[in-house]
């Protein structure tokens, strides 16, 4: 298995609303005081996916930007007769190996849906999803670390 290089952020969006997120490393934008808003990023990602699905009749698996790649996994889930469109994403650097990221992302999305779909409400209390960080850690392992942090982790016990 190859090295992912770095995953900066992971999030889960349900019906266009960010309900879970985990920041592994701040994006350059965040460090420089620019757009810190994860909600805005998640809405942009959700909009792109809906545009591709509804207007172009295709799925988005990833997209590439100048400094980042974003890998996407999505599912439509019916709970209590209601359709829920659930999207998981990771934002990584340009060296992100999308195939490896997507595999872990699909597993994370499946685990999240299995664990929480019966608890979804119209208005979400996102604090109930904080326990998912442990599951996410088990799925991603050390795949999200930067190379320097991987090496440092070998020497620090």
C-alpha positions in Angstrom: 0.0 0.0 0.0 1.4 3.4 -1.0 1.6 6.5 1.2 -1.2 9.1 1.0 1.1 12.0 1.8 -1.3 14.1 3.9 -5.0 14.3 4.7 -5.9 17.7 6.1 -9.6 17.3 6.8 -12.4 14.8 6.6 -16.1 15.5 6.8 -19.6 13.9 6.4 -22.4 15.9 4.9 -26.1 14.8 5.2 -28.6 16.5 2.9 -26.2 19.4 2.3 -25.4 20.0 6.0 -22.0 19.2 7.6 -22.8 16.9 10.5 -19.3 15.5 11.3 -15.8 16.8 10.6 -12.3 16.1 11.7 -9.3 18.4 11.0 -6.0 16.5 11.0 -3.9 19.5 9.8 -5.1 23.1 9.1 -5.3 24.1 5.4 -3.0 26.8 4.3 -6.0 29.1 4.0 -6.8 28.6 7.6 -3.2 29.2 8.8 -3.0 32.5 6.8 -6.3 33.7 8.3 -8.3 33.1 5.1 -11.5 31.1 4.7 -11.7 29.1 8.0 -15.2 28.0 7.5 -15.6 24.2 7.2 -19.3 24.7 6.7 -18.6 26.8 3.6 -16.2 24.2 2.2 -18.7 21.4 2.9 -21.5 23.4 1.1 -19.2 23.9 -1.9 -18.5 20.2 -2.0 -22.1 19.3 -1.7 -23.1 21.8 -4.4 -20.5 20.3 -6.8 -21.7 16.8 -6.2 -25.4 17.7 -6.6 -24.6 19.6 -9.8 -22.7 16.6 -11.2 -25.5 14.2 -10.2 -28.5 16.3 -11.3 -27.2 18.3 -14.3 -24.5 16.0 -15.7 -25.9 12.6 -14.6 -22.5 11.5 -13.3 -20.9 10.8 -10.0 -17.9 12.7 -8.6 -15.2 10.5 -7.1 -12.6 13.3 -6.7 -11.6 16.6 -8.0 -8.3 18.3 -8.2 -7.5 21.9 -7.3 -4.2 23.8 -7.5 -3.0 22.8 -4.0 -5.5 20.2 -2.9 -7.3 17.1 -4.0 -10.7 16.2 -2.6 -11.9 12.5 -2.6 -15.6 11.9 -2.3 -17.8 8.9 -1.4 -21.6 9.2 -1.3 -24.7 7.1 -0.7 -28.4 7.7 -0.8 -29.9 6.2 2.4 -33.6 5.8 3.1 -34.5 6.1 6.7 -38.1 6.1 7.9 -39.3 6.7 4.4 -37.1 9.7 3.9 -34.3 10.0 1.4 -31.0 11.1 2.8 -28.0 12.0 0.6 -24.9 11.4 2.6 -21.4 12.4 1.4 -18.0 11.8 3.0 -15.0 13.8 1.8 -11.3 14.1 2.5 -9.2 17.1 1.6 -5.6 16.2 0.9 -2.6 17.7 -0.8 -1.9 17.3 -4.5 0.0 14.0 -3.9 -3.0 12.4 -2.3 -3.4 8.9 -3.7 -7.1 9.0 -4.4 -7.6 5.3 -4.8 -6.3 4.6 -1.3 -8.1 7.6 0.2 -11.4 6.6 -1.5 -11.2 3.0 -0.1 -10.8 4.3 3.5 -13.5 6.9 2.9 -16.0 4.3 1.6 -15.3 2.3 4.8 -15.7 5.3 7.0 -19.0 6.4 5.3 -20.4 2.9 5.6 -19.5 2.7 9.3 -21.0 6.1 9.9 -24.2 5.3 8.2 -24.5 1.9 10.0 -23.8 3.4 13.4 -26.0 6.6 13.1 -28.7 6.3 10.5 -31.4 5.5 13.0 -30.5 8.6 15.1 -30.8 11.1 12.3 -33.2 14.0 12.8 -34.4 16.9 10.8 -32.4 19.2 12.9 -29.1 17.5 13.8 -27.4 17.7 17.2 -23.9 17.1 15.8 -22.3 16.5 19.2 -23.8 13.0 19.2 -21.4 12.1 16.3 -18.2 13.0 18.2 -17.6 9.4 19.3 -17.1 8.5 15.6 -13.6 10.0 15.8 -12.5 6.7 17.4 -13.9 4.6 14.6 -12.4 7.0 12.1 -9.0 6.6 13.8 -9.4 2.8 13.4 -10.3 3.0 9.8 -7.7 5.6 8.7 -4.9 4.4 11.0 -1.8 6.5 10.2 -2.9 7.2 6.6 -3.6 10.8 7.3 -0.1 11.7 8.7 2.4 13.8 6.8 5.6 12.0 5.9 7.5 13.9 8.6 5.0 13.0 11.3 5.1 9.3 10.2 8.9 9.2 10.7 8.7 11.1 14.0 6.1 8.7 15.2 8.5 5.8 14.7 11.0 7.4 17.1 8.5 8.6 19.7 7.0 5.9 21.9 
